[in-house]
Amino acid sequence: MTDKKKLDEVADQLNEDILAVKGTLEIMDTSVTEDDLHELLLKALERMDVIQRLSNEMLGFLRACLDKMDELHK
């Protein structure tokens, strides 16, 4: 798999997770019970962990791409 394709996949996954967290937070705003609120908070936290991991992965791919570009220009 090419770096560009992998980077696109990571970016798509990040977008999906960000939208999911946003949706979870919007639902939390209308949540009626404390148990519902707790469950939604746990889901949001799980998604934030995924976002953090994917962000780190994406930065690694970008760093690798920039390193390759530097090598080609030398």
Buried (B, 14 or more C-beta within 10 A) or exposed (E): EEEEEBBEBBEEBBEBBBEBBEBBEEBBEEBEEEEEBEBBBEBBEBBBEBBEBBEEBBEEBEEEEEEEEEEEEE
